[in-house]
Amino acid sequence: QHSKNGIVNRSGVSGIHLYDKDKIKIIKLLKTDQNTGIFEAEIAVLNERSGKFIKKQGKSSFFPTNWGLQTLILECFSAYMNKNEIDEFTFHGTTSSGIKLEFVYDNKGTFKSVYPIIEK
């Protein structure tokens, strides 16, 4: 849910890593990995209740634009199966298509997010 739709509330916008041209406006494209199709951007997200776009603070990394929900799930599962612990809340894994992902958990061990990592 966090990666596909994100959260739009009074605090702002969080999540959203699967691009949907109807719900996301790219304000500024920051980085693109031509080999994998992942990219990083400053964005605004549609608040479906108000019909207005809300600017997300900071930047977001996105899965390839040709990925749908099914591909996202399969590729995330692939990366999860080969993940390595970075710290107690963070793990990295690589998808079958070669994209490095970061998995994030909270202090109770509940899964919070997964997103692609664009190498520097």
C-alpha positions as CSV (number, residue, x, y, z in Angstrom):
1,Q,0.0,0.0,0.0
2,H,2.8,2.4,1.0
3,S,4.7,1.8,-2.2
4,K,1.8,1.8,-4.6
5,N,-0.6,4.4,-3.3
6,G,1.2,6.2,-0.5
7,I,-0.5,8.2,2.2
8,V,-1.9,11.7,1.8
9,N,-3.1,13.3,5.0
10,R,-2.9,16.5,7.0
11,S,0.8,15.9,7.7
12,G,1.5,15.7,4.0
13,V,2.5,12.9,1.7
14,S,4.5,9.7,2.4
15,G,5.3,6.7,0.3
16,I,4.5,6.3,-3.4
17,H,7.1,4.5,-5.4
18,L,5.1,3.1,-8.2
19,Y,4.4,5.8,-10.8
20,D,0.8,6.5,-11.9
21,K,0.6,9.4,-14.4
22,D,-3.0,10.2,-13.2
23,K,-2.1,10.5,-9.5
24,I,1.5,11.8,-9.6
25,K,3.0,15.0,-11.1
26,I,6.8,15.0,-11.5
27,I,7.9,18.5,-10.4
28,K,11.6,17.8,-11.1
29,L,13.4,14.7,-12.3
30,L,16.6,14.3,-10.2
31,K,18.2,11.0,-11.4
32,T,17.5,8.3,-13.8
33,D,19.1,4.8,-14.1
34,Q,18.9,4.1,-17.9
35,N,19.8,0.4,-17.3
36,T,17.0,-0.4,-14.9
37,G,14.4,2.3,-15.5
38,I,14.3,3.4,-11.9
39,F,14.3,7.2,-11.2
40,E,14.3,9.8,-8.5
41,A,12.1,12.9,-8.5
42,E,10.4,15.6,-6.6
43,I,6.7,15.0,-6.9
44,A,3.2,16.2,-6.1
45,V,0.5,13.6,-5.4
46,L,-3.3,13.9,-6.0
47,N,-5.4,14.1,-2.9
48,E,-8.4,12.3,-4.2
49,R,-10.7,13.8,-1.5
50,S,-9.9,17.4,-2.5
51,G,-8.9,16.9,-6.1
52,K,-5.7,19.0,-5.5
53,F,-2.1,18.0,-5.9
54,I,0.0,18.1,-2.7
55,K,3.8,18.5,-3.0
56,K,5.7,15.7,-1.2
57,Q,8.6,17.0,0.9
58,G,11.9,15.6,-0.1
59,K,12.4,13.2,-3.0
60,S,11.0,9.9,-4.0
61,S,12.5,6.9,-5.8
62,F,10.4,5.1,-8.3
63,F,10.2,1.6,-9.7
64,P,10.3,1.3,-13.6
65,T,7.3,2.9,-15.2
66,N,6.5,-0.3,-17.1
67,W,6.0,-2.2,-13.8
68,G,2.4,-2.9,-12.7
69,L,1.4,-4.1,-9.3
70,Q,1.9,-7.8,-10.2
71,T,5.5,-7.2,-11.4
72,L,6.2,-5.0,-8.3
73,I,5.1,-7.9,-6.0
74,L,7.1,-10.6,-7.8
75,E,10.2,-8.4,-8.0
76,C,10.0,-7.4,-4.4
77,F,9.6,-11.1,-3.4
78,S,12.7,-11.9,-5.4
79,A,14.7,-9.2,-3.6
80,Y,13.3,-10.2,-0.2
81,M,14.5,-13.8,-0.7
82,N,18.1,-12.6,-1.0
83,K,18.0,-9.7,1.4
84,N,20.9,-8.7,3.7
85,E,20.6,-6.9,7.0
86,I,22.0,-3.4,7.0
87,D,20.7,-2.7,10.6
88,E,17.9,-4.0,12.7
89,F,15.3,-1.9,10.7
90,T,16.8,-2.0,7.2
91,F,17.5,-4.7,4.7
92,H,18.8,-4.6,1.1
93,G,18.0,-7.1,-1.6
94,T,18.3,-7.3,-5.4
95,T,15.4,-8.1,-7.7
96,S,15.6,-10.6,-10.5
97,S,15.9,-7.7,-12.9
98,G,19.0,-6.3,-11.0
99,I,17.4,-3.5,-9.1
100,K,18.6,-3.0,-5.5
101,L,15.7,-2.5,-3.0
102,E,15.6,-1.2,0.5
103,F,13.1,-2.9,2.9
104,V,12.2,-0.9,6.0
105,Y,10.7,-2.1,9.3
106,D,9.6,-0.3,12.4
107,N,10.9,-1.0,16.0
108,K,8.2,-3.6,16.4
109,G,9.3,-5.5,13.4
110,T,6.4,-4.5,11.2
111,F,7.1,-4.0,7.5
112,K,6.8,-0.3,6.6
113,S,8.1,0.3,3.1
114,V,10.1,-1.0,0.1
115,Y,11.7,1.2,-2.5
116,P,14.4,1.1,-5.2
117,I,17.9,2.5,-4.4
118,I,19.5,4.6,-7.1
119,E,23.3,4.1,-6.8
120,K,25.3,7.4,-6.5
